[in-house]
């Protein structure tokens, strides 16, 4: 008999509490995948005519995915609020303000790939609230370091629909089986290889990278002989790095001198997964999971990969 997302309940001390929420992520993923498949027929491709809090043009599918994810988190009954990359403020779920958990999400990572039918994803993490259950959830509940994250993962909308997650006891990948409408365990105990793999980065920006990262990358390439692969959707590039080895990097540059990726919505959840898979997650000279967030939409440089590759890259 196949192993499904229900198996999360048996994983470590947090699995039972996390299972309903991760199942909610799975339901959102199935619905978002269906919307993506039909978007061209529904006229849902292209810009929505609005900007997110970062001043970026939102795609219509960014907005739809955000709405779907929020409603599925509400339906679990275990989530009191959702912080989204697409929303300026924390979204409180009024029916369940007493619930224990908050979810942070990038609902549609890599949405600029949609117009060319490229892969996209969803990134999420789960934290326990800090305020009393009798109080209304507050943004301070979300400002927790990666050391306090209980579970995290991502969904890849590719040739197959995959949900990769961790509740702090390693990383497992589940593939959606359309014949029985279930996510089934397809990639148990994912561990990033220490040898081989690729480096993944938009190298066209190397001349404006800060922290001497252009020279550092050249050193890494010379020492390891890594080839380059880059999709431009963090989920897709991270997934390849986890399975094949190597390194994913998004350095700070002259235009984004504090980094481009969001700490709460991208760096921390992906850093959590990478460390659970035996890799390393750094932001300059500090571990990603050790950074204490100051704001919902804080940005940081990000370096994720095998310990060997990260150490070579950041060896100054």
N, C-alpha and C positions, 0 to 999 in steps of 0.2 A: 504494500500500500504506500502511496506517495506521501512524502512529508510536506506539509503546507505551512502557512504562516502561523497556524495554531501552535506550532512547535516553539515559537518565541516564548510562550508561557513557561516553558521548562528550562529557559536559559538564565542561569544566575539568579541573584536575589531580586532583580528588577523585572524579570521577564513577564511574570504574571500581570503586573500592573501596566506594563508597556504594550502587551498584546492588543488590547482593544484600540489603542491609539494607532499602532502600526497597521492594524487591519483597516482603520479609517484612511490611513495613507494609501493603502492598496486600493480601496474603493475609489478614492480620488484619482489615483493613477489610471485606473480602468476608464473612468469617465473622461479624463483629460485626453487619454490616447484616442478615444472615439471621436472627440472633438477635433483633434489634430488630423485624423484620417479624413474627416469630412469638411475641413475648413475651406478648401478650395471651392467646394460646391455651395457652401453657405456664405461665400463672400466675406469670410472672417480673417483672411490674410491681410497684412499691411498694418499701418499705424492706426492707433485708436483716436489720434487727435488730442492726446493729453500727455503730460509728463509725470514721471514718478518723482519722489522726493529728491532723487539724485539729479534731477534735471534732464533725464534721459527720455526720449520719445517712447511711449508705451506702444507695444503691438496690441492689436485687438485680442490676440490669444493670451497675452500676459494678463489682461483684465479678466478674461473668462476663466483661466486657470486659477487665478487668485480667488475668484468667487467660488469655484468648485471646491477648492481645498478648504476654504473657511467653512463652508456648509458641511463638509464631511467631518471636520474636527468638531463642529457643533453636535453632529449626530452621535458622536461617541459618548457624550455625557460625562467625559472625564477631563475635558479641557476647559479651562476658565478664560483663556485669552490666546490670541494668535498675533505674533509679530511677523509682518510680511515685508519683503523688500519693496513691494509695490504700494505700501501704505505708509503715510507719514507718521501716524500714531498707532499705538497698540490697539488692536481690536478686541474688546471685551465681549465674551459670550454671555449675554445678560441672564439667560436661563440657568447657567451653571457657574455663577460667580464664586460659588463655594468649592468648586473642583480643585484638585491638587496640582494640576499640571498646565504648563504653557508650551506652545509649539512655536518655533521660529522657522520660517520657510522662505526660500526663493522658489516661487511656484512654477516658473518656466525659465530655467537657466538656458542661455544661448538662443533666445528667441529671434535674434537677427538671422539665424540659420533657416528660419521657417520658409522664407520666400524662395529658397533653393532646395527645399525638401531635405535639409540637413538634420542631423540628430540634435535633440534637445533633452532637457531633464528637469527634475524637481529635486531640491536639496532641503533637508529638514533636520531639526534637532529638537529634543524634548528636555525641559528642565522642571524641577519642582519649585513651586512658588515660595517666596520668602515671607510675604505678608500673611497675616492670619486669615484663615478661611472665612471668617466672619466679615472681613474687609473686602472692598472692591479691588480686583487685581490692579496692579500699578506697574508702570514701565520699569521701576526698579527691580521687579521680579525677573525681568529678562536679562538684566545686566550682570550675568554670571560668567565666570571664566569657564573654559572647556573642561576644567577639572571637576566642575559640578554638573556637567551634562550627564543625563541618565541614559539616553539613547540618541542615535543619529543615523542618517543614511541618505540614500538618494534613489531616484527612479530614473532609468534610462529608457527613453522612447526611441527605439531603434528598430532593426528588423524583428527583434523580439522585445517584448515589454518586460523589463527587469526591475526588481526592487532589491537593493543591497542595503543591509542594515546591521547595526550592532547594538546590543543592550549591555555592553561592557564585558562580554565574554567571547571575544572574537567576532569575526565578520562572516556573514552568510549571504548568498545571493539566491533569490527566488525568481523564477521565470513564469510568466503568466501562461497557463495552458487554456486556450480558448475552448477546447473540447469539453472541459468541466468547469470553466470560469473560476479557476483557482490559481493562486500563486503556489508553485511547487519548488521545493529545494532543488536547485540545479548546480550550485557552486558552494558546497559546504566548506567551512573553515578556510576562507580566502587568506592567503599569505603572500605578500609581495616578494617576488624573487630578488635576491641580493645581486645576482649577475644578469647581464643582458638588459634588454629593454630599449627604451628610447627617451630622448628629452623632448618636452612638449612646451612650447612657448612661442609667442609672436615675436620672432627674432628681428623683424623689420624695425622694432623700436630700440634695438640694442644701443644705438648711438646716443640715446637720451636716458638710458637707465642710470639710476643712482647706485651708490655703494659699490662702485667698481664691478658691477655685476656682469658687464660685457666681457671683461678680462677673465672673471671667474668662470663664466660659461665656456670660454675658449679653453681654459685649463681643464675643465671637466671633459670636454670633447676630446682633447688630446690624450688624456690619461685613460679614457674608457672606450673611445671609438664609437660612442653612441650615435645612432642615426636620429633624424628628426621626424616626428609625427605631430601634427597640430590640427585639431578640428575647429577650435574656437568656441566650443561649449565645454565648460569646466567638467560637467558630468561625464561627457564622452571621453575627454582627455584623461580624467582621473580614473575612469574605469579601465582604460587601456593600461595606464601606469600600474594599477593594482594587479592586473592579471599578467602583464608582460614584464614588469619591472621598469626601472629608470626613474625619471623625475619630471614633475610638473612645476613650472615656476611662473610667477606673475610679479616681477620686481616693481618697485616704485620707480618713477621717472620724473622728468622735468615738468610734465603736465599734471601728474598725479603723485606729488612728492610724499604723500602719506600712504600710497598704495591705491589700487583700484578695486580690489575685491573686498566685499563686506565681511567684517569679522564675524558677526552673529549669523549671517545667512549663508555664507560660503566657507570662510576659513575655518571656523570652529567645527562645524559638522563634518567637513571633509578631513580636517586634522584629526578629529576623534576616530573616524573610520580608518584613516591611514595608520595611526598608532595602534589601533586594535588589530590591524593586519600585519603588525611587526615592522612598520615603516617609521618614518620620522616626519614631523610637521613643524616647520620653523617660520618665523617672521623676523628677518635680519638675525639678530643674535639672541632672540628669545623664543622659546617654544610657543607655538600658537596657542596651545591649551593653557598656558600660564598667563595670558594677557587678560587683564580685567577690563571689560568693556566700559566705556564712558557714556556712549550714546547708542541708540538703536541702529544707526546707519553708519557707524564707524568703519573706516577702511584701513587695510593693512597690506604690506607686501606679503606674499605667500610662496613658500617652497615646500613641496610635498614629494616624498619618494622613498626609495630604499635608504637605509642609514648610510651605507657606503657612498652613494651618489650625493646625498645631502652634505655629508662631511667634506667631501672633495670640493663641492661648489662653494661652501661657506668658509673654507679654510683660508684665513687671511694671513 
